[in-house]
């Protein structure tokens, strides 16, 4: 199993938002290391293609409970209290607390 395969397996097997966050960073870090090494033939690896080729659709990452946030712009996953955000070609992955607006909406939504 290659380093990218290993990192992809961690994404697939994540059981919490924190595990997913850490696995996505590990995947990106592995791509950056490979791009800077002699292990690839001078071409740059495309993160989205590398994920898709391993059965991971970046737009369909798992979620871990709670309602979908009101706005999902730059939101890739969530749990009951936090969201996983990321922007850029190498997403600057960050876990953030749900905003007060999202918490109020959650209370109004039927269970």
N, C-alpha and C positions, 0 to 999 in steps of 0.2 A: 504494500500500500504506500503510495507517494505521500509526501507531506501535505499536498493540497487535498488528497483524498481523506487523510486523517482529519484535517481541519474541517472539511465538508461534513464528515461524519459527526463531528462535535456540534455543528449547526443543526443537523437533522435530529440529533438526540437531546437537544437542550430541553430541560424540564422547567426552566424559569427564565424570566426576562434577563436576569444577570448572566446566566449561562449562555443565552443566545448572544447577548452583547459581547461577552468575552470571546465566544467562538467566531463571531464575525470579525472582530479585531484580529484574532489569530489568523484567519483566512487571508485578510488583507495584508497583514505583516508578512505572511509566507509568500504572497505574490510579490511584494516589494523586495524581499530577500532574493527570490528567484530571478527577478528582473535585473538585479544588480550583480548576479553571479554568472558563471559560465555554464550553468545548467540548462539554459535555453539558448537557442541559436541566434541570438541578436535581435529577436523580435520581442516586443513587450506583450505580456499576458493581459488579456481582457478579463477583468474581474467578473463581469456579468456572464460572459460566455463560459468562463471556468466554473461558475456556480451552476449554470444551466446544464452543462455537460455532465454534472454530477447529480442531476435531478433536483436542484434547488431553484425555485422561482423566487427571486428577491421580492416580488410583489405579493407573494403568498407565504410570507414567513409565519410561523405559528404565533398565536396569541395565548395569553395565560390567565384568562378570566376577565371579568369586567365587561362593560359595554364599550363599543367602538367610540373613540373620542369624537366630539362634534366635528372637528376638522382633522383630516388625516394627511394634510399636506406635510410632507417630510416626516411622517410618522410611519414606521415600518412594523411595529409590534407594540403590545401593551399588556399590562396586567391590571389588577383592580385599582392600583394607586399610581402607576407610573406609565410613561410612554418611552419608547425607543425611537430616537430621532437620528437622522443622518442626511447629510447633503454632500454634493461633490462627487467626482469620479471615484475617489476613495472617500467614502462617507466618513464624516467625522462623527462616529457613533457616540451617542450620549443618552444616558437614562435621565429623564426629567420627571418631576412630580407632575401629576395632572393639575391643570389650573383650576382655580375655584369655580370657574364657569362650567368645566367638565364635571366637577363633583356635584354641583347643583343639578345638572342635567341627569346625572346618574341616579340621584334621589327621585327624580320625577319619572324616570323610565320604569315601566312595569318589569317586575322580576320574572 
